[in-house]
Amino acid sequence: MENQMELPEDIIGWLRDEAYLSLCGEAVRAALDSAAKEKDAVASTRPPFGVLASKKARETFEHSMHTVLTTEVALHNRQEKIQALEGAVMARLRPALHRYLEGLSTDYRQRPEVLAAVDAWEALLEGYGEQLQAFARELRQTLNAISGPAPVTQEEFEERMRTYAALHHAAGGVDAVAGGLEAAARRLTACANPLFPSPTVGGPPLTGQEQWAGRATSLGDTALVAEIGRAEATVRELLADNLGSLHARAEAAREQIEHAAGQYLQSYWNQLRAHATAHYVEEKDVDEVIAEVTERHHTAELKRQRTRLATDDPYMGER
């Protein structure tokens, strides 16, 4: 953390509630373990059936088992309430801590910028795919043109040159978009910081195609047929799944960024949890904690709904 900011009161309040609920959850789990052992102990005293058991023995057993089962049900009810409240508290704490960290940490605040750089790179893939489609068509046209007899007349020679020119043009279109992808990838890499140290999507799989076309069309027909065939196979393999391998790079980069941001938030949250447990809580009854947290949750929810209604209806306050 580059800066130090005082925690807002709402975050302190939710951290306090989370700490109380965590301690209460531990207490209830321990009580359930004890209740399970007590139930086993009572079960071991079950009297024999029929005339071998006295009425008093049966009544004592039934009363003891009823008491244990009633206690166990009550504990499970408390546990369910605690878990529901923990979920509600966490649902409020996570976005609140996210906003807090955006103000506290320059690195964390860059997350949207880094994600936008990934999106900008991926947005270029549509144009890249279109240029690859055009390139694949010209590769096929060239292959068809050179698969027949060698040109003999001036007209046939000029037609061959036009085919080569079209191939060069299509190759240049691929290079132009590939250059944009490389520039976008560099902008993403430039977003690196200690939190996101290596965001990358890599370079485009095909670059320098115009130079390749110049070299290839200077070959003899037999060598050119082999060269064109390999190039077309490579391009069509990329197009077979709509550049899925490149989109997968973008998704992997996003996951890496979100994972790093999530770990950062979780680590800070864990530190705050430890601090809250050590400094924000005092000994309280479980039912008291459940009642107090439930009341605060309901109050906060009503406030949120009123704020939303006021936003939707600006004249609500005048009524």
C-alpha positions as CSV (number, residue, x, y, z in Angstrom):
1,M,0.0,0.0,0.0
2,E,1.5,3.3,-1.1
3,N,-0.8,5.4,1.1
4,Q,-2.6,5.2,4.4
5,M,-6.3,6.0,4.5
6,E,-8.6,5.9,7.5
7,L,-11.2,3.1,7.1
8,P,-14.7,4.4,6.5
9,E,-17.2,3.8,9.3
10,D,-19.3,1.5,7.2
11,I,-16.4,-0.8,6.5
12,I,-15.4,-0.8,10.2
13,G,-19.0,-1.7,11.1
14,W,-19.2,-4.6,8.6
15,L,-15.7,-5.9,9.7
16,R,-16.9,-5.8,13.3
17,D,-20.0,-7.8,12.4
18,E,-18.0,-10.2,10.3
19,A,-15.6,-10.8,13.3
20,Y,-18.5,-11.3,15.7
21,L,-20.2,-13.8,13.3
22,S,-17.0,-15.7,12.7
23,L,-16.5,-16.1,16.5
24,C,-20.1,-17.1,17.0
25,G,-19.9,-19.6,14.1
26,E,-16.9,-21.2,15.9
27,A,-18.8,-21.3,19.1
28,V,-21.8,-22.9,17.5
29,R,-19.7,-25.5,15.7
30,A,-18.0,-26.4,19.0
31,A,-21.4,-26.7,20.6
32,L,-22.7,-28.9,17.8
33,D,-19.7,-31.2,18.3
34,S,-20.5,-31.4,22.0
35,A,-24.2,-32.0,21.2
36,A,-23.3,-34.9,18.9
37,K,-21.1,-36.5,21.5
38,E,-23.8,-36.1,24.1
39,K,-26.4,-37.6,21.7
40,D,-24.1,-40.6,21.3
41,A,-23.7,-40.9,25.0
42,V,-27.5,-40.7,25.6
43,A,-28.1,-43.2,22.7
44,S,-25.8,-45.7,24.5
45,T,-28.2,-45.6,27.5
46,R,-31.2,-46.7,25.5
47,P,-33.1,-49.2,27.7
48,P,-34.0,-52.7,26.3
49,F,-37.3,-53.1,24.6
50,G,-40.4,-54.7,26.1
51,V,-40.8,-55.8,29.6
52,L,-37.1,-55.7,30.3
53,A,-37.2,-51.9,30.5
54,S,-38.9,-50.1,33.4
55,K,-41.2,-47.2,32.6
56,K,-38.9,-44.8,34.6
57,A,-35.9,-45.9,32.5
58,R,-37.8,-45.3,29.3
59,E,-39.0,-41.9,30.4
60,T,-35.6,-40.9,31.5
61,F,-34.1,-41.9,28.2
62,E,-36.8,-40.2,26.1
63,H,-36.5,-37.0,28.2
64,S,-32.7,-36.9,27.8
65,M,-32.8,-37.6,24.0
66,H,-35.5,-35.0,23.5
67,T,-33.4,-32.5,25.4
68,V,-30.3,-33.3,23.3
69,L,-32.2,-33.2,20.0
70,T,-33.9,-29.9,20.9
71,T,-30.6,-28.4,21.7
72,E,-29.1,-29.7,18.4
73,V,-32.0,-28.2,16.3
74,A,-31.6,-24.9,18.1
75,L,-27.9,-24.9,17.3
76,H,-28.5,-25.7,13.7
77,N,-31.0,-22.9,13.4
78,R,-28.4,-20.5,14.9
79,Q,-25.8,-21.8,12.5
80,E,-28.1,-21.2,9.5
81,K,-28.8,-17.7,10.6
82,I,-25.1,-17.0,11.1
83,Q,-24.2,-18.3,7.7
84,A,-26.9,-16.2,6.0
85,L,-25.7,-13.1,7.8
86,E,-22.1,-13.9,7.0
87,G,-23.1,-14.0,3.3
88,A,-24.9,-10.7,3.6
89,V,-22.0,-9.0,5.3
90,M,-19.5,-10.3,2.8
91,A,-21.7,-9.1,-0.1
92,R,-21.5,-5.6,1.4
93,L,-17.9,-5.7,2.4
94,R,-16.3,-6.9,-0.9
95,P,-17.5,-3.9,-3.0
96,A,-16.8,-1.5,-0.2
97,L,-13.3,-2.8,0.1
98,H,-12.9,-2.7,-3.6
99,R,-13.8,1.0,-3.7
100,Y,-11.6,1.7,-0.7
101,L,-8.6,0.0,-2.3
102,E,-9.1,2.0,-5.5
103,G,-8.6,5.1,-3.5
104,L,-5.7,3.6,-1.4
105,S,-3.6,1.9,-4.1
106,T,-2.4,3.4,-7.4
107,D,-1.6,-0.1,-8.6
108,Y,-5.0,-1.5,-7.8
109,R,-6.7,1.5,-9.3
110,Q,-5.0,0.6,-12.7
111,R,-7.1,-2.6,-13.0
112,P,-9.7,-1.0,-15.3
113,E,-7.0,0.5,-17.5
114,V,-5.2,-2.9,-17.8
115,L,-8.4,-4.7,-18.6
116,A,-9.3,-2.0,-21.2
117,A,-5.9,-2.6,-22.9
118,V,-6.7,-6.3,-23.2
119,D,-10.1,-5.4,-24.6
120,A,-8.5,-3.0,-27.1
121,W,-6.2,-5.7,-28.3
122,E,-9.0,-8.2,-28.7
123,A,-11.2,-5.7,-30.6
124,L,-8.6,-5.7,-33.4
125,L,-9.0,-9.5,-33.9
126,E,-12.2,-9.0,-36.0
127,G,-10.3,-6.9,-38.5
128,Y,-7.4,-9.4,-38.4
129,G,-9.7,-12.2,-39.2
130,E,-11.2,-10.3,-42.2
131,Q,-7.7,-9.6,-43.6
132,L,-6.7,-13.3,-43.1
133,Q,-9.9,-14.3,-45.0
134,A,-8.9,-12.1,-47.9
135,F,-5.3,-13.4,-47.7
136,A,-6.5,-17.0,-47.8
137,R,-8.6,-16.3,-50.9
138,E,-5.6,-14.7,-52.7
139,L,-3.4,-17.6,-51.7
140,R,-5.9,-20.0,-53.2
141,Q,-6.2,-17.8,-56.4
142,T,-2.4,-17.8,-56.7
143,L,-2.2,-21.5,-56.2
144,N,-4.8,-22.0,-58.9
145,A,-2.9,-19.7,-61.2
146,I,0.5,-21.4,-60.9
147,S,-0.9,-24.9,-61.0
148,G,-1.5,-24.7,-64.7
149,P,1.0,-24.3,-67.6
150,A,3.6,-21.5,-67.3
151,P,2.6,-18.2,-69.0
152,V,3.7,-18.0,-72.6
153,T,1.9,-14.9,-74.0
154,Q,2.2,-11.4,-72.8
155,E,-1.4,-11.5,-71.7
156,E,-0.8,-14.6,-69.7
157,F,2.3,-13.1,-68.1
158,E,0.4,-9.9,-67.2
159,E,-2.4,-12.0,-65.7
160,R,0.2,-13.8,-63.5
161,M,1.6,-10.5,-62.4
162,R,-1.9,-9.2,-61.5
163,T,-2.4,-12.4,-59.4
164,Y,1.0,-11.7,-57.6
165,A,0.0,-8.1,-57.0
166,A,-3.3,-9.1,-55.4
167,L,-1.4,-11.5,-53.2
168,H,1.0,-8.8,-52.2
169,H,-1.9,-6.4,-51.4
170,A,-3.7,-9.0,-49.3
171,A,-0.4,-9.8,-47.4
172,G,0.0,-6.1,-46.7
173,G,-3.5,-5.9,-45.3
174,V,-2.6,-8.7,-42.8
175,D,0.6,-6.9,-41.9
176,A,-1.2,-3.6,-41.3
177,V,-3.6,-5.2,-38.8
178,A,-0.8,-7.3,-37.3
179,G,1.1,-4.1,-36.7
180,G,-1.9,-2.7,-34.8
181,L,-2.1,-5.9,-32.7
182,E,1.6,-5.6,-31.8
183,A,1.2,-1.9,-30.8
184,A,-1.8,-2.8,-28.7
185,A,0.2,-5.6,-27.0
186,R,3.0,-3.1,-26.2
187,R,0.4,-0.7,-24.7
188,L,-0.8,-3.6,-22.5
189,T,2.8,-4.5,-21.4
190,A,3.3,-0.8,-20.6
191,C,0.5,-1.0,-18.0
192,A,2.6,-3.4,-15.9
193,N,3.0,-2.5,-12.2
194,P,3.9,-4.5,-9.1
195,L,0.3,-5.8,-8.8
196,F,0.0,-6.7,-12.5
197,P,3.7,-7.4,-13.3
198,S,3.3,-9.2,-16.6
199,P,0.0,-8.7,-18.4
200,T,0.6,-10.0,-21.9
201,V,-1.3,-11.4,-24.9
202,G,1.7,-12.1,-27.1
203,G,2.2,-11.1,-30.7
204,P,0.0,-12.0,-33.7
205,P,0.9,-15.4,-35.2
206,L,1.4,-14.0,-38.8
207,T,3.6,-11.0,-39.4
208,G,5.9,-9.9,-42.3
209,Q,3.6,-11.5,-44.8
210,E,4.3,-8.9,-47.5
211,Q,8.0,-9.7,-47.3
212,W,7.2,-13.3,-47.5
213,A,5.0,-12.8,-50.6
214,G,7.9,-10.9,-52.2
215,R,10.3,-13.8,-51.6
216,A,7.7,-16.5,-52.4
217,T,6.7,-15.1,-55.8
218,S,10.3,-14.9,-56.9
219,L,10.5,-18.7,-56.6
220,G,9.9,-21.2,-59.4
221,D,6.5,-22.6,-59.8
222,T,7.2,-25.9,-58.2
223,A,8.7,-24.3,-55.0
224,L,6.0,-21.6,-55.0
225,V,3.2,-24.2,-55.1
226,A,4.7,-25.8,-51.9
227,E,5.2,-22.4,-50.2
228,I,1.7,-21.3,-51.0
229,G,0.2,-24.6,-49.8
230,R,2.0,-24.3,-46.4
231,A,0.9,-20.7,-46.0
232,E,-2.7,-21.3,-46.9
233,A,-2.8,-24.3,-44.5
234,T,-1.5,-22.0,-41.7
235,V,-4.0,-19.3,-42.4
236,R,-7.0,-21.6,-42.6
237,E,-6.0,-23.3,-39.4
238,L,-6.2,-19.9,-37.7
239,L,-9.6,-19.2,-39.2
240,A,-11.0,-22.7,-38.5
241,D,-12.1,-21.7,-35.0
242,N,-12.6,-18.0,-35.7
243,L,-9.3,-17.1,-34.1
244,G,-10.3,-18.9,-31.0
245,S,-6.7,-19.4,-29.9
246,L,-6.2,-15.6,-29.9
247,H,-9.4,-14.9,-28.1
248,A,-8.3,-17.4,-25.5
249,R,-5.1,-15.3,-25.0
250,A,-7.2,-12.3,-24.2
251,E,-9.4,-14.3,-21.8
252,A,-6.3,-15.7,-20.1
253,A,-4.9,-12.2,-19.6
254,R,-8.2,-11.0,-18.1
255,E,-8.2,-14.0,-15.7
256,Q,-4.6,-13.3,-14.7
257,I,-5.5,-9.6,-14.0
258,E,-8.7,-10.5,-12.1
259,H,-6.9,-13.2,-10.1
260,A,-4.1,-10.8,-9.1
261,A,-6.6,-8.1,-8.1
262,G,-8.7,-10.6,-6.2
263,Q,-5.7,-12.0,-4.3
264,Y,-4.7,-8.4,-3.4
265,L,-8.1,-7.6,-2.1
266,Q,-8.3,-10.9,-0.2
267,S,-4.9,-10.4,1.4
268,Y,-5.8,-7.0,2.6
269,W,-9.2,-8.2,3.8
270,N,-7.6,-11.0,5.8
271,Q,-5.4,-8.4,7.5
272,L,-8.4,-6.3,8.4
273,R,-10.2,-9.4,9.7
274,A,-7.4,-10.2,12.0
275,H,-7.3,-6.6,13.2
276,A,-11.1,-6.6,13.7
277,T,-11.1,-9.8,15.7
278,A,-8.3,-8.4,17.9
279,H,-9.7,-4.9,18.5
280,Y,-13.4,-4.6,17.5
281,V,-15.1,-7.3,19.4
282,E,-16.0,-8.1,23.0
283,E,-17.6,-11.1,24.7
284,K,-21.3,-11.4,23.7
285,D,-24.0,-14.0,23.7
286,V,-24.6,-15.7,20.3
287,D,-28.3,-14.8,20.1
288,E,-27.5,-11.2,21.0
289,V,-25.0,-11.0,18.1
290,I,-27.4,-12.5,15.7
291,A,-30.1,-10.1,16.7
292,E,-27.9,-7.0,16.5
293,V,-26.4,-7.9,13.1
294,T,-29.8,-8.8,11.7
295,E,-31.1,-5.4,12.8
296,R,-28.1,-3.6,11.3
297,H,-28.5,-5.6,8.1
298,H,-32.2,-4.7,7.8
299,T,-31.5,-1.0,8.5
300,A,-28.8,-0.9,5.9
301,E,-31.0,-2.6,3.3
302,L,-33.9,-0.2,4.0
303,K,-31.5,2.7,3.5
304,R,-30.2,1.2,0.3
305,Q,-33.7,0.8,-1.0
306,R,-34.7,4.4,-0.1
307,T,-31.5,5.7,-1.8
308,R,-32.4,3.7,-4.9
309,L,-36.0,4.9,-4.9
310,A,-34.8,8.5,-4.5
311,T,-32.4,8.1,-7.4
312,D,-35.2,6.6,-9.6
313,D,-37.7,9.3,-8.4
314,P,-36.1,12.6,-7.6
315,Y,-39.4,14.0,-6.3
316,M,-39.9,11.3,-3.7
317,G,-38.4,13.5,-0.9
318,E,-41.0,16.2,-1.5
319,R,-44.0,13.9,-0.8
